[in-house]
Amino acid sequence: MLDDTPNDTRSEVYAELAAVGPYGVHPGHALITMVEPHPGHEYAYNRWYEDDHYYAGAMAMPWMYTGRRWVATRDLQLLRYPEKSAVAQPVTAGCYISTYWVTDGRYDDHMKWTVGINKRLNRDGRVYQDRTHVFTAFQDHEATVYRDGAAGPRDFHALDHPYAGLVVEVIDAESPAQRAELLEWLRSRHLPKRLVGSPAAMVTVFRPTPLPGDRMTYVKQVEGVDTRLTLLWFLEADPRECWDPYFTGLDAPVAETGLGRVELVAPFIPTVPGTDRYVDRLR
């Protein structure tokens, strides 16, 4: 067993690792994690995530190169639909969502590190237990559709650009074959049309991947690995200001195709790093 002291860092390996393998900037993979702090633990959970876990449990890891944390205040939670959701029960569950990009082609390398570091954090008492993972999965990037074509930020900028809001849409297809059809319909027909004139600058589309068998036990295995798509809409306006004209009724066009059903549409706004802003507006 390796010594856990600062002197045993195996520094000689780092130059070897840096010299090989993919090192592009495109988001080949994402970690999308929607969490509900237990009632009465909102402030403590927020401080743990802001002061420790966002960094030690995410951004300090290899190949996870950008991240953003978002919050749904109570008024935003009440905009969610459908009421009967396969993702969140009740549909208002999940006050916070964090989104992270992982370098394309580096998923396996990152997973080895993240499993190891989370076991270490748990052993060292640095994992906050009074929370529930509502929707947590690593996901593979499938497509990005832009409102303005080649102009504006790209998807690899999305978590650093000061977008005013995020809408998370989760769609379940009936079968893997139908998911492929659904993805093509979204990419080539539905999303380009829906983005015209909208406050959303881009939509990224991901598909979930199964978590490793040695994952932390408080995170449930991913559902819908072969049939689910996750869409992230990046907004230039507060979602409350544009909800009715642009984001109600996203489920109807999907249902009309017969290819799938929308299981969640949920708006968020960005947190303010290092602060407790919005914590008093979660309930």
Backbone as CSV, one residue per row, in Angstrom:
resi,resn,N_x,N_y,N_z,CA_x,CA_y,CA_z,C_x,C_y,C_z
1,MET,0.852,-1.204,0.000,0.000,0.000,0.000,0.884,1.249,0.000
2,LEU,0.530,2.240,-0.819,1.324,3.456,-0.908,1.167,4.313,0.336
3,ASP,2.258,4.955,0.698,2.221,5.922,1.793,1.363,7.105,1.380
4,ASP,0.582,7.647,2.311,-0.338,8.745,2.009,0.246,10.096,2.406
5,THR,1.554,10.187,2.547,2.184,11.444,2.934,2.457,12.297,1.710
6,PRO,2.643,13.620,1.895,2.914,14.505,0.759,4.152,14.124,-0.039
7,ASN,5.105,13.420,0.574,6.334,13.067,-0.128,6.125,11.971,-1.167
8,ASP,5.054,11.192,-1.033,4.830,10.063,-1.926,3.849,10.458,-3.027
9,THR,4.256,11.329,-3.931,3.368,11.833,-4.981,3.656,11.240,-6.348
10,ARG,4.693,10.421,-6.467,5.061,9.779,-7.730,5.197,10.812,-8.848
11,SER,5.839,11.905,-8.547,5.951,13.027,-9.481,6.596,12.641,-10.798
12,GLU,7.457,11.632,-10.779,8.167,11.264,-12.002,7.229,10.753,-13.093
13,VAL,6.014,10.343,-12.723,5.077,9.789,-13.699,4.377,10.884,-14.500
14,TYR,4.280,12.095,-13.966,3.468,13.132,-14.579,3.955,13.510,-15.975
15,ALA,5.250,13.647,-16.163,5.770,14.012,-17.480,5.457,12.934,-18.507
16,GLU,5.523,11.683,-18.107,5.195,10.588,-19.017,3.725,10.643,-19.422
17,LEU,2.845,10.864,-18.463,1.414,10.908,-18.751,1.054,12.089,-19.644
18,ALA,1.695,13.235,-19.428,1.385,14.432,-20.209,1.822,14.309,-21.658
19,ALA,2.751,13.417,-21.940,3.322,13.311,-23.282,2.519,12.422,-24.218
20,VAL,1.488,11.762,-23.720,0.743,10.809,-24.545,-0.759,11.038,-24.402
21,GLY,-1.504,10.586,-25.420,-2.956,10.600,-25.355,-3.589,11.898,-25.807
22,PRO,-4.918,11.894,-25.979,-5.639,13.081,-26.445,-5.511,14.247,-25.471
23,TYR,-5.431,15.455,-26.022,-5.427,16.646,-25.161,-6.064,17.839,-25.867
24,GLY,-7.173,17.570,-26.546,-7.924,18.627,-27.201,-8.775,19.412,-26.222
25,VAL,-9.549,20.347,-26.760,-10.365,21.210,-25.909,-11.856,20.896,-26.000
26,HIS,-12.236,19.978,-26.855,-13.662,19.724,-27.036,-14.220,18.854,-25.912
27,PRO,-15.459,19.122,-25.511,-16.076,18.351,-24.420,-16.559,16.993,-24.915
28,GLY,-15.693,16.017,-24.855,-16.100,14.685,-25.272,-17.041,14.030,-24.294
29,HIS,-16.991,14.480,-23.054,-17.766,13.858,-21.984,-18.158,14.938,-20.979
30,ALA,-19.162,14.624,-20.184,-19.617,15.569,-19.155,-19.972,14.811,-17.894
31,LEU,-19.819,15.476,-16.777,-20.449,15.035,-15.533,-21.583,16.003,-15.257
32,ILE,-22.786,15.468,-15.168,-23.980,16.256,-14.872,-24.575,15.674,-13.595
33,THR,-24.629,16.473,-12.543,-25.021,15.934,-11.238,-26.014,16.864,-10.543
34,MET,-27.253,16.420,-10.442,-28.326,17.187,-9.807,-28.592,16.593,-8.425
35,VAL,-28.512,17.444,-7.416,-28.505,16.982,-6.027,-29.514,17.768,-5.199
36,GLU,-30.133,17.089,-4.248,-31.068,17.697,-3.301,-30.477,17.638,-1.896
37,PRO,-30.090,18.779,-1.313,-29.676,18.754,0.094,-30.875,18.436,0.979
38,HIS,-30.648,17.679,2.024,-31.746,17.330,2.913,-32.250,18.573,3.648
39,PRO,-33.558,18.638,3.938,-34.115,19.808,4.621,-33.356,20.129,5.901
40,GLY,-33.041,21.401,6.065,-32.278,21.844,7.217,-30.778,21.814,7.020
41,HIS,-30.327,21.254,5.899,-28.892,21.131,5.631,-28.463,21.981,4.433
42,GLU,-29.330,22.883,3.986,-29.038,23.629,2.764,-27.762,24.464,2.873
43,TYR,-27.625,25.193,3.956,-26.448,26.063,4.101,-25.172,25.243,4.253
44,ALA,-25.214,24.224,5.078,-24.017,23.405,5.298,-23.600,22.693,4.015
45,TYR,-24.578,22.180,3.287,-24.265,21.523,2.012,-23.633,22.498,1.033
46,ASN,-24.218,23.689,0.942,-23.691,24.678,0.006,-22.269,25.075,0.349
47,ARG,-21.991,25.264,1.619,-20.635,25.640,2.022,-19.638,24.518,1.715
48,TRP,-20.038,23.274,1.975,-19.152,22.145,1.658,-18.843,22.102,0.169
49,TYR,-19.886,22.280,-0.645,-19.656,22.183,-2.089,-18.825,23.360,-2.582
50,GLU,-19.158,24.559,-2.156,-18.439,25.747,-2.615,-16.990,25.772,-2.122
51,ASP,-16.777,25.379,-0.872,-15.465,25.551,-0.244,-14.530,24.365,-0.435
52,ASP,-15.092,23.205,-0.781,-14.231,22.024,-0.870,-14.531,21.165,-2.090
53,HIS,-15.755,20.665,-2.212,-16.002,19.590,-3.164,-15.902,20.030,-4.624
54,TYR,-16.324,21.242,-4.925,-16.218,21.717,-6.310,-14.776,21.633,-6.797
55,TYR,-13.857,21.881,-5.901,-12.432,21.859,-6.255,-11.822,20.478,-6.028
56,ALA,-11.851,19.991,-4.791,-11.185,18.725,-4.476,-11.878,17.534,-5.117
57,GLY,-13.200,17.625,-5.308,-13.958,16.513,-5.862,-14.266,16.649,-7.330
58,ALA,-13.713,17.667,-7.986,-14.004,17.848,-9.409,-12.868,18.564,-10.136
59,MET,-12.754,19.870,-9.946,-11.888,20.669,-10.807,-10.406,20.349,-10.679
60,ALA,-9.975,19.802,-9.549,-8.560,19.473,-9.382,-8.178,18.168,-10.071
61,MET,-9.157,17.476,-10.648,-8.872,16.174,-11.250,-8.373,16.311,-12.685
62,PRO,-7.554,15.379,-13.136,-7.077,15.411,-14.516,-8.219,15.322,-15.525
63,TRP,-8.111,16.139,-16.572,-8.968,16.127,-17.758,-10.363,16.680,-17.525
64,MET,-10.709,17.091,-16.316,-11.959,17.817,-16.068,-11.588,19.290,-16.078
65,TYR,-11.811,19.942,-17.233,-11.139,21.220,-17.464,-12.013,22.452,-17.285
66,THR,-13.309,22.282,-17.081,-14.174,23.440,-16.836,-15.436,22.969,-16.136
67,GLY,-16.024,23.849,-15.329,-17.224,23.476,-14.600,-18.067,24.694,-14.272
68,ARG,-19.326,24.437,-13.963,-20.249,25.507,-13.563,-21.307,24.903,-12.655
69,ARG,-21.664,25.653,-11.649,-22.688,25.215,-10.704,-23.916,26.096,-10.862
70,TRP,-25.095,25.481,-10.818,-26.362,26.167,-11.055,-27.327,25.838,-9.928
71,VAL,-28.327,26.725,-9.741,-29.279,26.560,-8.649,-30.694,26.807,-9.159
72,ALA,-31.645,26.075,-8.578,-33.064,26.300,-8.854,-33.727,26.780,-7.576
73,THR,-34.028,28.071,-7.512,-34.813,28.595,-6.399,-36.234,28.042,-6.506
74,ARG,-37.025,28.249,-5.455,-38.338,27.603,-5.434,-39.194,28.007,-6.632
75,ASP,-39.145,29.264,-7.032,-39.963,29.683,-8.165,-39.520,28.996,-9.452
76,LEU,-38.232,28.735,-9.601,-37.754,27.999,-10.768,-38.151,26.527,-10.696
77,GLN,-38.109,25.955,-9.505,-38.526,24.557,-9.355,-39.973,24.364,-9.795
78,LEU,-40.804,25.354,-9.505,-42.234,25.234,-9.811,-42.536,25.362,-11.298
79,LEU,-41.558,25.749,-12.101,-41.736,25.800,-13.552,-41.488,24.450,-14.215
80,ARG,-40.937,23.500,-13.499,-40.545,22.221,-14.094,-41.743,21.390,-14.547
81,TYR,-41.491,20.559,-15.506,-42.476,19.584,-15.976,-41.747,18.426,-16.637
82,PRO,-42.457,17.290,-16.851,-43.833,16.967,-16.476,-43.950,16.694,-14.978
83,GLU,-45.168,16.760,-14.484,-45.371,16.558,-13.049,-44.940,15.159,-12.628
84,LYS,-45.258,14.158,-13.468,-44.813,12.790,-13.206,-43.562,12.544,-14.041
85,SER,-42.427,12.661,-13.392,-41.138,12.584,-14.074,-40.412,11.300,-13.698
86,ALA,-39.798,10.661,-14.680,-38.973,9.483,-14.410,-37.615,9.867,-13.849
87,VAL,-37.291,11.155,-13.858,-35.982,11.631,-13.419,-36.019,12.100,-11.976
88,ALA,-37.009,12.912,-11.630,-37.091,13.514,-10.299,-38.464,13.245,-9.701
89,GLN,-38.492,12.710,-8.502,-39.739,12.448,-7.785,-39.631,13.034,-6.376
90,PRO,-40.371,14.135,-6.112,-41.215,14.903,-7.021,-40.375,15.646,-8.051
91,VAL,-41.053,16.224,-9.020,-40.314,16.879,-10.095,-39.519,18.081,-9.600
92,THR,-39.855,18.608,-8.432,-39.116,19.745,-7.869,-37.813,19.329,-7.185
93,ALA,-37.558,18.039,-7.028,-36.355,17.579,-6.329,-35.103,17.914,-7.132
94,GLY,-34.067,18.326,-6.416,-32.803,18.665,-7.069,-32.611,20.162,-7.173
95,CYS,-32.255,20.809,-6.059,-32.087,22.269,-6.032,-30.858,22.723,-6.808
96,TYR,-29.837,21.890,-6.805,-28.557,22.270,-7.409,-28.183,21.295,-8.512
97,ILE,-27.543,21.830,-9.551,-26.959,20.977,-10.577,-25.583,21.529,-10.921
98,SER,-24.627,20.623,-11.038,-23.279,20.999,-11.442,-22.963,20.328,-12.768
99,THR,-22.300,21.066,-13.643,-21.966,20.572,-14.971,-20.469,20.734,-15.186
100,TYR,-19.843,19.689,-15.683,-18.398,19.694,-15.908,-18.094,19.057,-17.258
101,TRP,-17.114,19.610,-17.962,-16.654,19.016,-19.214,-15.375,18.210,-18.970
102,VAL,-15.277,17.074,-19.648,-14.092,16.214,-19.608,-13.539,16.103,-21.025
103,THR,-12.237,16.210,-21.158,-11.566,16.173,-22.451,-11.956,14.930,-23.250
104,ASP,-12.242,15.131,-24.525,-12.610,14.033,-25.414,-11.521,12.958,-25.412
105,GLY,-11.933,11.718,-25.222,-10.994,10.611,-25.227,-10.325,10.330,-23.899
106,ARG,-10.667,11.094,-22.860,-10.019,10.930,-21.559,-10.973,10.447,-20.468
107,TYR,-12.102,9.911,-20.870,-13.082,9.468,-19.879,-12.512,8.384,-18.965
108,ASP,-11.917,7.357,-19.540,-11.407,6.255,-18.721,-10.328,6.733,-17.755
109,ASP,-9.429,7.593,-18.244,-8.378,8.120,-17.374,-8.978,8.927,-16.229
110,HIS,-9.951,9.766,-16.571,-10.577,10.582,-15.532,-11.307,9.713,-14.514
111,MET,-12.002,8.680,-14.996,-12.776,7.846,-14.079,-11.886,7.132,-13.075
112,LYS,-10.730,6.682,-13.519,-9.815,6.028,-12.576,-9.456,6.987,-11.440
113,TRP,-9.219,8.252,-11.809,-8.847,9.236,-10.788,-10.044,9.579,-9.898
114,THR,-11.198,9.798,-10.505,-12.342,10.263,-9.715,-12.811,9.204,-8.726
115,VAL,-12.786,7.936,-9.118,-13.150,6.883,-8.169,-12.154,6.852,-7.020
116,GLY,-10.865,6.949,-7.358,-9.842,6.925,-6.319,-9.922,8.107,-5.375
117,ILE,-10.126,9.304,-5.920,-10.142,10.496,-5.064,-11.403,10.538,-4.215
118,ASN,-12.532,10.065,-4.756,-13.753,10.090,-3.956,-13.706,9.071,-2.823
119,LYS,-13.046,7.948,-3.053,-12.839,7.014,-1.943,-11.971,7.662,-0.867
120,ARG,-10.959,8.394,-1.305,-10.079,9.067,-0.348,-10.822,10.163,0.409
121,LEU,-11.611,10.968,-0.311,-12.390,12.018,0.344,-13.353,11.430,1.371
122,ASN,-13.991,10.322,0.999,-14.928,9.683,1.917,-14.198,9.169,3.157
123,ARG,-13.052,8.565,2.950,-12.266,8.048,4.066,-11.809,9.165,4.999
124,ASP,-11.545,10.329,4.422,-11.057,11.464,5.208,-12.181,12.338,5.757
125,GLY,-13.427,11.897,5.616,-14.553,12.648,6.158,-14.863,13.921,5.399
126,ARG,-14.569,13.943,4.099,-14.785,15.141,3.290,-15.907,14.947,2.271
127,VAL,-16.856,14.069,2.572,-18.036,13.878,1.728,-19.263,14.195,2.562
128,TYR,-20.066,15.141,2.107,-21.259,15.554,2.853,-22.362,14.525,2.623
129,GLN,-22.869,13.952,3.676,-23.788,12.820,3.560,-25.260,13.217,3.494
130,ASP,-25.615,14.404,3.993,-27.029,14.772,4.088,-27.518,15.395,2.781
131,ARG,-27.543,14.562,1.753,-27.948,14.984,0.408,-28.388,13.744,-0.351
132,THR,-29.157,13.950,-1.414,-29.610,12.861,-2.274,-29.247,13.180,-3.714
133,HIS,-28.607,12.229,-4.387,-28.335,12.374,-5.816,-29.622,12.067,-6.580
134,VAL,-30.180,13.073,-7.226,-31.419,12.919,-7.979,-31.128,12.455,-9.400
135,PHE,-30.128,13.049,-10.013,-29.807,12.756,-11.419,-28.313,13.002,-11.597
136,THR,-27.526,11.959,-11.466,-26.075,12.086,-11.559,-25.544,11.061,-12.544
137,ALA,-24.818,11.540,-13.549,-24.259,10.626,-14.541,-23.119,11.288,-15.290
138,PHE,-22.113,10.493,-15.624,-21.176,10.882,-16.665,-21.849,10.611,-17.998
139,GLN,-21.623,11.496,-18.951,-22.325,11.391,-20.220,-21.369,11.681,-21.375
140,ASP,-21.628,11.039,-22.509,-20.828,11.254,-23.715,-21.493,12.295,-24.603
141,HIS,-20.685,13.181,-25.151,-21.191,14.239,-26.018,-21.632,13.660,-27.355
142,GLU,-22.818,14.042,-27.791,-23.352,13.585,-29.068,-23.463,14.700,-30.096
143,ALA,-23.812,15.899,-29.667,-24.012,16.985,-30.628,-24.069,18.314,-29.897
144,THR,-23.739,19.373,-30.624,-24.007,20.737,-30.179,-24.639,21.479,-31.342
145,VAL,-25.731,22.160,-31.063,-26.418,22.962,-32.079,-26.368,24.413,-31.623
146,TYR,-25.934,25.292,-32.542,-25.751,26.709,-32.224,-26.843,27.549,-32.876
147,ARG,-27.284,28.539,-32.168,-28.275,29.474,-32.717,-27.676,30.340,-33.812
148,ASP,-26.441,30.803,-33.607,-25.834,31.798,-34.495,-24.727,31.232,-35.374
149,GLY,-24.760,29.948,-35.633,-23.759,29.362,-36.510,-22.358,29.474,-35.950
150,ALA,-21.448,30.003,-36.755,-20.038,30.079,-36.358,-19.746,31.239,-35.419
151,ALA,-20.705,32.134,-35.209,-20.485,33.286,-34.328,-20.742,32.898,-32.875
152,GLY,-20.029,33.561,-31.980,-20.291,33.373,-30.555,-19.479,32.267,-29.925
153,PRO,-19.617,32.106,-28.606,-18.874,31.081,-27.879,-19.188,29.682,-28.399
154,ARG,-18.198,28.799,-28.305,-18.364,27.391,-28.658,-18.746,26.594,-27.406
155,ASP,-19.046,25.320,-27.607,-19.471,24.511,-26.460,-18.376,24.370,-25.407
156,PHE,-17.111,24.409,-25.831,-16.048,24.300,-24.830,-15.893,25.570,-24.007
157,HIS,-16.531,26.681,-24.455,-16.562,27.909,-23.656,-17.770,27.962,-22.710
158,ALA,-18.743,27.071,-22.900,-20.079,27.270,-22.332,-20.099,27.381,-20.815
159,LEU,-19.218,26.678,-20.131,-19.248,26.695,-18.671,-18.428,27.831,-18.081
160,ASP,-17.676,28.538,-18.914,-16.940,29.727,-18.475,-17.635,31.017,-18.902
161,HIS,-18.349,30.980,-20.020,-19.077,32.160,-20.489,-20.193,32.498,-19.491
162,PRO,-20.439,33.778,-19.230,-21.431,34.145,-18.202,-22.879,34.021,-18.672
163,TYR,-23.290,32.819,-19.010,-24.686,32.618,-19.380,-25.585,32.861,-18.178
164,ALA,-26.771,33.397,-18.447,-27.683,33.802,-17.374,-28.561,32.669,-16.879
165,GLY,-28.617,31.585,-17.633,-29.472,30.489,-17.221,-29.156,29.215,-17.965
166,LEU,-29.706,28.129,-17.441,-29.556,26.799,-18.019,-30.904,26.108,-17.951
167,VAL,-31.284,25.439,-19.026,-32.458,24.576,-18.998,-31.986,23.156,-19.287
168,VAL,-32.329,22.251,-18.392,-31.973,20.843,-18.535,-33.201,20.095,-19.036
169,GLU,-33.046,19.418,-20.162,-34.131,18.627,-20.737,-33.655,17.185,-20.860
170,VAL,-34.451,16.259,-20.351,-34.117,14.841,-20.426,-35.210,14.136,-21.218
171,ILE,-34.792,13.392,-22.240,-35.728,12.693,-23.119,-35.401,11.207,-23.099
172,ASP,-36.424,10.378,-22.943,-36.269,8.927,-23.002,-36.896,8.395,-24.278
173,ALA,-36.113,7.654,-25.048,-36.633,6.956,-26.218,-37.130,5.572,-25.798
174,GLU,-37.897,4.938,-26.682,-38.421,3.613,-26.367,-37.374,2.521,-26.543
175,SER,-36.373,2.760,-27.394,-35.373,1.740,-27.690,-34.084,2.420,-28.130
176,PRO,-32.955,1.706,-28.127,-31.706,2.290,-28.631,-31.810,2.754,-30.079
177,ALA,-32.520,1.990,-30.903,-32.675,2.389,-32.308,-33.455,3.686,-32.418
178,GLN,-34.497,3.818,-31.613,-35.276,5.052,-31.642,-34.475,6.223,-31.099
179,ARG,-33.569,5.965,-30.165,-32.734,7.064,-29.680,-31.865,7.620,-30.800
180,ALA,-31.336,6.765,-31.636,-30.528,7.232,-32.761,-31.363,8.101,-33.697
181,GLU,-32.595,7.685,-33.963,-33.494,8.496,-34.793,-33.828,9.813,-34.108
182,LEU,-34.080,9.743,-32.815,-34.404,10.943,-32.042,-33.254,11.934,-32.073
183,LEU,-32.036,11.442,-31.906,-30.868,12.313,-31.944,-30.752,13.017,-33.287
184,GLU,-30.954,12.289,-34.358,-30.853,12.899,-35.683,-31.948,13.943,-35.888
185,TRP,-33.152,13.658,-35.420,-34.249,14.629,-35.526,-33.939,15.883,-34.719
186,LEU,-33.438,15.710,-33.516,-33.074,16.865,-32.695,-32.000,17.704,-33.372
187,ARG,-30.957,17.047,-33.850,-29.790,17.737,-34.382,-30.089,18.450,-35.698
188,SER,-30.841,17.820,-36.559,-31.005,18.371,-37.906,-32.297,19.153,-38.105
189,ARG,-33.300,18.907,-37.283,-34.596,19.543,-37.530,-35.107,20.352,-36.338
190,HIS,-35.312,19.699,-35.226,-36.007,20.340,-34.110,-35.199,21.466,-33.475
191,LEU,-33.973,21.192,-33.078,-33.201,22.203,-32.347,-32.849,23.415,-33.204
192,PRO,-32.399,23.250,-34.454,-32.133,24.455,-35.259,-33.357,25.359,-35.380
193,LYS,-34.526,24.759,-35.549,-35.756,25.544,-35.668,-36.104,26.219,-34.346
194,ARG,-35.954,25.488,-33.251,-36.342,26.010,-31.941,-35.416,27.135,-31.477
195,LEU,-34.172,27.107,-31.916,-33.202,28.105,-31.474,-33.359,29.452,-32.169
196,VAL,-33.973,29.479,-33.318,-34.086,30.732,-34.071,-34.808,31.786,-33.233
197,GLY,-34.142,32.908,-33.003,-34.740,34.007,-32.260,-34.903,33.771,-30.775
198,SER,-34.380,32.667,-30.269,-34.579,32.339,-28.855,-33.448,32.904,-28.009
199,PRO,-33.611,32.927,-26.677,-32.533,33.376,-25.792,-31.462,32.315,-25.575
200,ALA,-31.636,31.136,-26.134,-30.642,30.071,-25.992,-29.602,30.198,-27.098
201,ALA,-28.343,30.306,-26.710,-27.264,30.445,-27.691,-26.838,29.108,-28.265
202,MET,-27.007,28.051,-27.483,-26.628,26.719,-27.956,-27.330,25.666,-27.126
203,VAL,-27.389,24.465,-27.676,-27.872,23.292,-26.955,-26.840,22.186,-27.137
204,THR,-26.366,21.635,-26.033,-25.484,20.473,-26.104,-26.299,19.225,-25.784
205,VAL,-26.004,18.143,-26.494,-26.746,16.893,-26.338,-25.775,15.801,-25.893
206,PHE,-26.152,15.090,-24.836,-25.315,14.035,-24.272,-26.132,12.760,-24.093
207,ARG,-25.427,11.632,-24.023,-26.059,10.355,-23.658,-25.322,9.779,-22.454
208,PRO,-26.049,9.208,-21.495,-25.412,8.750,-20.258,-24.589,7.488,-20.454
209,THR,-23.595,7.330,-19.602,-22.782,6.120,-19.571,-22.908,5.489,-18.191
210,PRO,-22.778,4.172,-18.097,-22.907,3.530,-16.780,-21.749,3.897,-15.872
211,LEU,-22.041,4.035,-14.596,-20.989,4.279,-13.615,-20.232,2.981,-13.340
212,PRO,-18.966,3.071,-12.977,-18.200,1.850,-12.700,-18.730,1.118,-11.480
213,GLY,-18.451,-0.171,-11.422,-18.942,-0.986,-10.319,-18.386,-0.574,-8.975
214,ASP,-17.206,0.066,-8.979,-16.604,0.489,-7.710,-16.915,1.939,-7.373
215,ARG,-18.050,2.452,-7.923,-18.482,3.812,-7.606,-18.831,3.914,-6.125
216,MET,-19.013,5.157,-5.663,-19.447,5.366,-4.285,-20.887,4.888,-4.130
217,THR,-21.192,4.257,-3.019,-22.490,3.615,-2.846,-23.642,4.602,-2.748
218,TYR,-23.360,5.869,-2.412,-24.442,6.847,-2.292,-24.892,7.391,-3.646
219,VAL,-24.233,6.982,-4.725,-24.648,7.379,-6.068,-25.240,6.156,-6.756
220,LYS,-26.519,6.235,-7.136,-27.169,5.082,-7.748,-26.681,4.888,-9.181
221,GLN,-26.807,3.643,-9.654,-26.403,3.346,-11.018,-27.271,4.130,-12.002
222,VAL,-26.688,4.472,-13.132,-27.354,5.335,-14.105,-28.466,4.571,-14.814
223,GLU,-29.609,5.234,-14.968,-30.735,4.661,-15.696,-30.731,5.162,-17.137
224,GLY,-31.346,4.385,-18.027,-31.534,4.826,-19.402,-30.265,4.943,-20.217
225,VAL,-29.271,4.111,-19.916,-27.989,4.217,-20.615,-28.163,4.064,-22.126
226,ASP,-29.061,3.195,-22.557,-29.235,2.927,-23.988,-30.351,3.737,-24.635
227,THR,-31.121,4.465,-23.836,-32.316,5.101,-24.394,-32.458,6.587,-24.084
228,ARG,-31.617,7.136,-23.240,-31.811,8.507,-22.739,-30.892,9.499,-23.436
229,LEU,-31.380,10.731,-23.586,-30.582,11.870,-24.034,-30.778,13.017,-23.050
230,THR,-29.708,13.739,-22.773,-29.754,14.916,-21.909,-29.372,16.136,-22.721
231,LEU,-30.232,17.144,-22.715,-29.997,18.386,-23.450,-29.749,19.513,-22.456
232,LEU,-28.704,20.283,-22.697,-28.404,21.468,-21.897,-28.557,22.694,-22.779
233,TRP,-29.537,23.538,-22.453,-29.796,24.785,-23.170,-29.120,25.918,-22.404
234,PHE,-28.200,26.623,-23.048,-27.477,27.720,-22.412,-28.117,29.050,-22.808
235,LEU,-28.614,29.784,-21.792,-29.455,30.952,-22.027,-28.712,32.255,-21.782
236,GLU,-29.025,33.241,-22.612,-28.502,34.593,-22.431,-29.452,35.463,-21.619
237,ALA,-30.541,34.884,-21.126,-31.518,35.604,-20.304,-31.913,34.721,-19.129
238,ASP,-32.383,35.351,-18.071,-32.916,34.616,-16.934,-34.086,33.759,-17.432
239,PRO,-34.118,32.476,-17.119,-35.192,31.626,-17.645,-36.589,32.087,-17.256
240,ARG,-36.731,32.795,-16.142,-38.048,33.282,-15.744,-38.565,34.340,-16.700
241,GLU,-37.661,35.040,-17.371,-38.051,36.106,-18.286,-38.488,35.584,-19.650
242,CYS,-38.175,34.343,-19.958,-38.451,33.834,-21.308,-39.113,32.462,-21.289
243,TRP,-39.594,32.041,-20.134,-40.069,30.676,-19.991,-41.282,30.373,-20.865
244,ASP,-42.318,31.175,-20.747,-43.562,30.858,-21.450,-43.408,30.807,-22.967
245,PRO,-42.803,31.800,-23.601,-42.737,31.737,-25.064,-41.760,30.709,-25.620
246,TYR,-40.758,30.313,-24.844,-39.704,29.480,-25.425,-39.550,28.088,-24.812
247,PHE,-40.002,27.893,-23.575,-39.674,26.620,-22.931,-40.868,25.840,-22.393
248,THR,-42.058,26.397,-22.446,-43.232,25.570,-22.183,-43.523,24.765,-23.452
249,GLY,-44.023,23.567,-23.269,-44.409,22.771,-24.433,-43.277,22.115,-25.190
250,LEU,-42.092,21.992,-24.601,-41.021,21.268,-25.289,-41.349,19.787,-25.457
251,ASP,-42.254,19.288,-24.632,-42.597,17.868,-24.696,-43.474,17.513,-25.889
252,ALA,-44.279,18.461,-26.359,-45.237,18.145,-27.422,-44.574,17.733,-28.734
253,PRO,-43.610,18.484,-29.267,-42.989,18.062,-30.530,-42.310,16.702,-30.437
254,VAL,-41.709,16.403,-29.286,-41.068,15.098,-29.116,-42.116,13.993,-29.150
255,ALA,-43.212,14.191,-28.443,-44.280,13.192,-28.422,-44.857,12.967,-29.814
256,GLU,-44.964,14.035,-30.590,-45.528,13.921,-31.937,-44.679,13.058,-32.860
257,THR,-43.389,12.996,-32.620,-42.528,12.156,-33.461,-42.732,10.675,-33.191
258,GLY,-43.229,10.342,-32.003,-43.352,8.946,-31.616,-42.033,8.297,-31.256
259,LEU,-40.975,9.097,-31.148,-39.640,8.559,-30.893,-39.256,8.567,-29.423
260,GLY,-39.983,9.337,-28.606,-39.601,9.409,-27.201,-40.545,10.281,-26.414
261,ARG,-40.217,10.472,-25.149,-41.032,11.299,-24.268,-40.108,12.133,-23.381
262,VAL,-40.498,13.358,-23.164,-39.726,14.249,-22.301,-40.025,13.902,-20.848
263,GLU,-38.970,13.632,-20.083,-39.129,13.250,-18.679,-38.739,14.359,-17.713
264,LEU,-38.090,15.412,-18.225,-37.762,16.544,-17.356,-37.429,17.752,-18.208
265,VAL,-38.003,18.886,-17.829,-37.571,20.204,-18.314,-37.427,21.064,-17.070
266,ALA,-36.196,21.511,-16.789,-35.917,22.175,-15.509,-34.989,23.364,-15.711
267,PRO,-35.416,24.563,-15.274,-34.575,25.756,-15.409,-33.703,25.998,-14.179
268,PHE,-32.543,26.591,-14.421,-31.597,26.948,-13.361,-30.960,28.295,-13.686
269,ILE,-30.394,28.921,-12.657,-29.560,30.106,-12.823,-28.200,29.806,-12.197
270,PRO,-27.145,30.518,-12.601,-25.825,30.217,-12.040,-25.714,30.630,-10.580
271,THR,-24.999,29.836,-9.811,-24.655,30.256,-8.458,-23.592,31.348,-8.534
272,VAL,-23.379,32.013,-7.425,-22.294,32.988,-7.309,-21.208,32.328,-6.470
273,PRO,-20.086,31.947,-7.083,-19.086,31.153,-6.367,-18.649,31.786,-5.051
274,GLY,-18.542,30.946,-4.039,-18.055,31.382,-2.740,-19.088,32.027,-1.846
275,THR,-20.338,32.112,-2.313,-21.375,32.786,-1.536,-22.513,31.825,-1.200
276,ASP,-23.418,32.295,-0.327,-24.646,31.569,-0.008,-25.858,32.180,-0.709
277,ARG,-25.608,32.937,-1.758,-26.728,33.560,-2.456,-27.701,32.488,-2.950
278,TYR,-28.966,32.739,-2.776,-30.094,31.901,-3.182,-30.392,30.751,-2.214
279,VAL,-29.530,30.461,-1.244,-29.803,29.342,-0.340,-31.096,29.571,0.433
280,ASP,-31.399,30.816,0.752,-32.616,31.125,1.504,-33.860,31.135,0.625
281,ARG,-33.713,30.793,-0.652,-34.863,30.796,-1.572,-35.116,29.420,-2.174
282,LEU,-34.605,28.377,-1.537,-34.758,27.022,-2.072,-36.076,26.378,-1.678
283,ARG,-36.694,26.811,-0.582,-37.900,26.142,-0.062,-39.118,27.044,-0.150
